[in-house]
Amino acid sequence: MAQPPPPYEDYSWLAFPKEKRLIPYMNNVSQLLKRRAKTHPAPKNGILDSVKRFVEQHLKTVSEVTSPINDIVIAAHADPAGVFGAPLYPGQEEATDYELVNSVMPPSLRQIVVDPAITGSDLSKKHFVHLKGCSLGKAEGFLARLLESFGTAIDGITAPKHVHGVSFDPHSGAYETMSYQFQIRFQLPNVKPCAASFRRSISAQWNLRSRRRCGCSRWW
């Protein structure tokens, strides 16, 4: 009798921040992953304090994890400069970025080993690490170095290139979005009088007329 196909389900871990103002986003991500098909969020406890412990201990030893798995999902706050709010290593206090990953010596200590036993023997099956965090996909050098750390059992890594948003409503569910973000920087002559005129000429809303009055058509 033929064996049923493997379940190939995803497993996720969320790195909750200490700052209260940053927690609502993570709560919404938690609600999203709880409702995501074939996705199992790891429990929120003090034992799972890093990506390394989640990958090398939780996925290998917890009875609720069914091998072979499909993909790994890790969520935390992030920014386009390549700063990720999830600590990679136990006891890590500084931010996770390219410099931190690159400074761990010898290179063997950088490894966050995804055991091939939990991804299965089917070499045609691809496995990915999906990072959830704002604009982290723009930091390609950081992602490339992080992918090296996960070893040969992982075939690729993904991350949003735009502002990552998650909203949750108990009646309608969770929604995942990405938003464009534009930042324009340049130097204006006579900035102080221009800014003062701009502030005087507006009340609650910016308008085109006030921008012309102070000569700041390129203010933003």
Contacts in CASP RR format, 6 or more apart in sequence:
PFRMAT RR
TARGET T0000
AUTHOR 0000-0000-0000
METHOD contacts of the structure
MODEL  1
MAQPPPPYEDYSWLAFPKEKRLIPYMNNVSQLLKRRAKTHPAPKNGILDS
VKRFVEQHLKTVSEVTSPINDIVIAAHADPAGVFGAPLYPGQEEATDYEL
VNSVMPPSLRQIVVDPAITGSDLSKKHFVHLKGCSLGKAEGFLARLLESF
GTAIDGITAPKHVHGVSFDPHSGAYETMSYQFQIRFQLPNVKPCAASFRR
SISAQWNLRSRRRCGCSRWW
6 67 0 8 1.000
6 68 0 8 1.000
6 120 0 8 1.000
6 122 0 8 1.000
7 38 0 8 1.000
7 66 0 8 1.000
8 38 0 8 1.000
8 68 0 8 1.000
8 69 0 8 1.000
8 70 0 8 1.000
8 125 0 8 1.000
9 38 0 8 1.000
9 39 0 8 1.000
9 40 0 8 1.000
9 66 0 8 1.000
9 69 0 8 1.000
9 70 0 8 1.000
10 36 0 8 1.000
10 38 0 8 1.000
10 39 0 8 1.000
10 40 0 8 1.000
10 69 0 8 1.000
10 70 0 8 1.000
10 71 0 8 1.000
10 72 0 8 1.000
10 73 0 8 1.000
11 39 0 8 1.000
11 40 0 8 1.000
11 42 0 8 1.000
11 58 0 8 1.000
11 59 0 8 1.000
11 65 0 8 1.000
11 69 0 8 1.000
11 72 0 8 1.000
11 73 0 8 1.000
12 33 0 8 1.000
12 39 0 8 1.000
12 40 0 8 1.000
12 41 0 8 1.000
12 42 0 8 1.000
12 72 0 8 1.000
12 73 0 8 1.000
12 74 0 8 1.000
12 75 0 8 1.000
13 41 0 8 1.000
13 42 0 8 1.000
13 48 0 8 1.000
13 51 0 8 1.000
13 54 0 8 1.000
13 58 0 8 1.000
13 72 0 8 1.000
13 73 0 8 1.000
13 74 0 8 1.000
13 75 0 8 1.000
13 86 0 8 1.000
14 26 0 8 1.000
14 29 0 8 1.000
14 30 0 8 1.000
14 33 0 8 1.000
14 41 0 8 1.000
14 42 0 8 1.000
14 44 0 8 1.000
14 74 0 8 1.000
14 75 0 8 1.000
14 76 0 8 1.000
15 26 0 8 1.000
15 51 0 8 1.000
15 74 0 8 1.000
15 75 0 8 1.000
15 76 0 8 1.000
15 85 0 8 1.000
15 86 0 8 1.000
15 87 0 8 1.000
16 23 0 8 1.000
16 26 0 8 1.000
16 44 0 8 1.000
17 23 0 8 1.000
17 26 0 8 1.000
17 76 0 8 1.000
17 77 0 8 1.000
17 85 0 8 1.000
22 77 0 8 1.000
25 77 0 8 1.000
25 165 0 8 1.000
25 166 0 8 1.000
26 75 0 8 1.000
26 76 0 8 1.000
26 77 0 8 1.000
27 168 0 8 1.000
28 165 0 8 1.000
28 166 0 8 1.000
28 167 0 8 1.000
28 168 0 8 1.000
28 174 0 8 1.000
29 75 0 8 1.000
29 132 0 8 1.000
29 166 0 8 1.000
30 41 0 8 1.000
30 44 0 8 1.000
31 166 0 8 1.000
31 168 0 8 1.000
31 173 0 8 1.000
31 174 0 8 1.000
32 166 0 8 1.000
32 168 0 8 1.000
32 174 0 8 1.000
32 175 0 8 1.000
32 176 0 8 1.000
33 39 0 8 1.000
33 41 0 8 1.000
33 73 0 8 1.000
33 75 0 8 1.000
34 41 0 8 1.000
35 173 0 8 1.000
35 174 0 8 1.000
38 70 0 8 1.000
39 73 0 8 1.000
40 64 0 8 1.000
40 65 0 8 1.000
42 48 0 8 1.000
42 54 0 8 1.000
42 58 0 8 1.000
47 53 0 8 1.000
48 54 0 8 1.000
48 58 0 8 1.000
49 87 0 8 1.000
49 90 0 8 1.000
49 91 0 8 1.000
50 86 0 8 1.000
50 87 0 8 1.000
50 88 0 8 1.000
50 89 0 8 1.000
50 90 0 8 1.000
50 91 0 8 1.000
50 92 0 8 1.000
51 74 0 8 1.000
51 86 0 8 1.000
51 87 0 8 1.000
51 88 0 8 1.000
51 89 0 8 1.000
51 112 0 8 1.000
52 88 0 8 1.000
52 89 0 8 1.000
52 90 0 8 1.000
52 112 0 8 1.000
53 90 0 8 1.000
54 74 0 8 1.000
55 72 0 8 1.000
55 112 0 8 1.000
55 113 0 8 1.000
55 114 0 8 1.000
55 150 0 8 1.000
56 112 0 8 1.000
56 113 0 8 1.000
56 115 0 8 1.000
58 65 0 8 1.000
59 65 0 8 1.000
59 69 0 8 1.000
59 72 0 8 1.000
59 114 0 8 1.000
59 115 0 8 1.000
59 118 0 8 1.000
60 115 0 8 1.000
60 117 0 8 1.000
60 118 0 8 1.000
65 118 0 8 1.000
67 117 0 8 1.000
67 118 0 8 1.000
67 119 0 8 1.000
67 120 0 8 1.000
68 118 0 8 1.000
68 119 0 8 1.000
68 120 0 8 1.000
68 121 0 8 1.000
68 122 0 8 1.000
68 125 0 8 1.000
69 118 0 8 1.000
69 119 0 8 1.000
69 127 0 8 1.000
70 127 0 8 1.000
71 127 0 8 1.000
71 128 0 8 1.000
71 129 0 8 1.000
71 130 0 8 1.000
72 114 0 8 1.000
72 127 0 8 1.000
72 128 0 8 1.000
72 129 0 8 1.000
72 130 0 8 1.000
72 154 0 8 1.000
73 129 0 8 1.000
73 130 0 8 1.000
73 132 0 8 1.000
74 86 0 8 1.000
74 129 0 8 1.000
74 130 0 8 1.000
74 131 0 8 1.000
74 132 0 8 1.000
75 86 0 8 1.000
75 131 0 8 1.000
75 132 0 8 1.000
75 133 0 8 1.000
76 84 0 8 1.000
76 85 0 8 1.000
76 86 0 8 1.000
76 131 0 8 1.000
76 132 0 8 1.000
76 133 0 8 1.000
77 85 0 8 1.000
77 133 0 8 1.000
77 134 0 8 1.000
78 84 0 8 1.000
78 85 0 8 1.000
78 131 0 8 1.000
78 133 0 8 1.000
78 134 0 8 1.000
78 135 0 8 1.000
78 136 0 8 1.000
78 159 0 8 1.000
78 164 0 8 1.000
79 134 0 8 1.000
79 135 0 8 1.000
79 136 0 8 1.000
80 134 0 8 1.000
80 135 0 8 1.000
80 136 0 8 1.000
80 137 0 8 1.000
80 138 0 8 1.000
80 139 0 8 1.000
81 97 0 8 1.000
81 139 0 8 1.000
82 97 0 8 1.000
82 98 0 8 1.000
82 136 0 8 1.000
82 138 0 8 1.000
82 139 0 8 1.000
82 142 0 8 1.000
83 95 0 8 1.000
83 96 0 8 1.000
83 97 0 8 1.000
84 95 0 8 1.000
84 96 0 8 1.000
84 97 0 8 1.000
84 131 0 8 1.000
84 133 0 8 1.000
84 136 0 8 1.000
84 142 0 8 1.000
85 95 0 8 1.000
85 96 0 8 1.000
86 96 0 8 1.000
87 93 0 8 1.000
87 96 0 8 1.000
88 96 0 8 1.000
88 100 0 8 1.000
88 101 0 8 1.000
88 112 0 8 1.000
88 149 0 8 1.000
89 104 0 8 1.000
92 100 0 8 1.000
94 100 0 8 1.000
97 142 0 8 1.000
98 139 0 8 1.000
98 141 0 8 1.000
98 142 0 8 1.000
98 145 0 8 1.000
101 110 0 8 1.000
101 142 0 8 1.000
101 145 0 8 1.000
101 146 0 8 1.000
101 149 0 8 1.000
102 145 0 8 1.000
104 110 0 8 1.000
110 148 0 8 1.000
110 149 0 8 1.000
111 149 0 8 1.000
111 150 0 8 1.000
111 151 0 8 1.000
112 149 0 8 1.000
112 150 0 8 1.000
112 151 0 8 1.000
113 150 0 8 1.000
113 151 0 8 1.000
113 153 0 8 1.000
114 127 0 8 1.000
114 150 0 8 1.000
114 151 0 8 1.000
114 153 0 8 1.000
114 154 0 8 1.000
115 153 0 8 1.000
116 152 0 8 1.000
116 153 0 8 1.000
118 153 0 8 1.000
119 125 0 8 1.000
119 127 0 8 1.000
119 153 0 8 1.000
119 154 0 8 1.000
126 155 0 8 1.000
126 156 0 8 1.000
127 153 0 8 1.000
127 154 0 8 1.000
127 155 0 8 1.000
127 156 0 8 1.000
128 154 0 8 1.000
128 155 0 8 1.000
128 156 0 8 1.000
128 157 0 8 1.000
128 158 0 8 1.000
129 146 0 8 1.000
129 147 0 8 1.000
129 150 0 8 1.000
129 154 0 8 1.000
129 156 0 8 1.000
129 157 0 8 1.000
129 158 0 8 1.000
130 157 0 8 1.000
130 158 0 8 1.000
130 159 0 8 1.000
131 137 0 8 1.000
131 143 0 8 1.000
131 157 0 8 1.000
131 158 0 8 1.000
131 159 0 8 1.000
132 159 0 8 1.000
132 160 0 8 1.000
132 164 0 8 1.000
133 159 0 8 1.000
133 160 0 8 1.000
133 164 0 8 1.000
134 160 0 8 1.000
134 162 0 8 1.000
134 163 0 8 1.000
134 164 0 8 1.000
134 165 0 8 1.000
135 160 0 8 1.000
135 161 0 8 1.000
135 162 0 8 1.000
135 163 0 8 1.000
135 164 0 8 1.000
135 181 0 8 1.000
136 142 0 8 1.000
136 143 0 8 1.000
136 159 0 8 1.000
136 160 0 8 1.000
137 143 0 8 1.000
137 158 0 8 1.000
137 159 0 8 1.000
137 160 0 8 1.000
137 161 0 8 1.000
138 161 0 8 1.000
139 159 0 8 1.000
143 157 0 8 1.000
143 159 0 8 1.000
146 157 0 8 1.000
147 154 0 8 1.000
147 156 0 8 1.000
147 157 0 8 1.000
150 157 0 8 1.000
160 178 0 8 1.000
161 178 0 8 1.000
162 178 0 8 1.000
162 179 0 8 1.000
162 180 0 8 1.000
162 181 0 8 1.000
163 178 0 8 1.000
163 179 0 8 1.000
163 180 0 8 1.000
163 181 0 8 1.000
164 176 0 8 1.000
164 177 0 8 1.000
164 178 0 8 1.000
165 176 0 8 1.000
165 177 0 8 1.000
165 178 0 8 1.000
165 179 0 8 1.000
166 174 0 8 1.000
166 175 0 8 1.000
166 176 0 8 1.000
166 177 0 8 1.000
167 174 0 8 1.000
167 175 0 8 1.000
167 177 0 8 1.000
168 174 0 8 1.000
168 175 0 8 1.000
184 220 0 8 1.000
186 218 0 8 1.000
188 194 0 8 1.000
188 216 0 8 1.000
188 218 0 8 1.000
188 219 0 8 1.000
194 214 0 8 1.000
194 215 0 8 1.000
194 216 0 8 1.000
194 219 0 8 1.000
195 214 0 8 1.000
195 216 0 8 1.000
197 213 0 8 1.000
197 214 0 8 1.000
198 210 0 8 1.000
198 211 0 8 1.000
198 214 0 8 1.000
198 216 0 8 1.000
198 219 0 8 1.000
201 209 0 8 1.000
201 210 0 8 1.000
201 213 0 8 1.000
201 214 0 8 1.000
202 210 0 8 1.000
211 217 0 8 1.000
211 219 0 8 1.000
END
